[in-house]
Amino acid sequence: MPAPGPAQQPTTELDPRYSSALNPRPGASGVTATQWDEAQRRLGAAEIFWVSTVRPDGRLHVTPVIAAWHDGVLYFSTGRQEQKAKNLARDAHCALTTGANSLTEGFDLVVEGRARPVADPALLEEVIAAYEEQYGAHITSPEGTFHGIGDAFRRGDDVVYAVAPDTAYGFGRDNGIYSHTRWSF
């Protein structure tokens, strides 16, 4: 699966239609696009993502997941019989979102791409390590909410998906100053 890595940089653009550049406020004249390195840092720090898939009848299915950002790809998992796995088997297009719930502060991210099952055992071990690094005791401690997830991945109980971004969006809010960045790969 071709995946953007550290060497591949997307084109980055600020969309002034949805940024304070179009409706300037005090302090908004310097609004610029968010750099991809900053977006990657935020993807690596996020704990909850929402994955959106499409049902066979065209209705959306949206559900929270944990995910790990590793080498330019976002990884998440689901049980083989869950609705999102059924949806992705039919249509691999999906979006993963993460962010904040404040109108005036925070940064939201949307990653659009195609979810591909991870079959390579060596890559799967890297993904497990990325999950353990990102979620720590939630995965590594016997008392952790997701303890044993790595073994579930190894046994194939859950499908691990890789989503290399086709397009990503960042929506920044800094004390009411807004930015909308698009990254195209």
RAQUIWO-V198556 format. One record per helix or strand. SS is the DSSP state (H for helix, E for strand). FROM is the first residue (numbers start at 1). TO is the last residue. If there is no record, write none. Layout:
ss = [SS & SS]
from = [FROM & FROM]
to = [TO & TO]
//
This chain:
ss = [E & H & H & E & E & E & E & H & E & E & H & H & H & E & E]
from = [11 & 16 & 36 & 49 & 60 & 67 & 73 & 83 & 93 & 105 & 121 & 137 & 149 & 158 & 177]
to = [14 & 18 & 45 & 54 & 65 & 70 & 79 & 90 & 98 & 117 & 135 & 140 & 155 & 174 & 184]
//
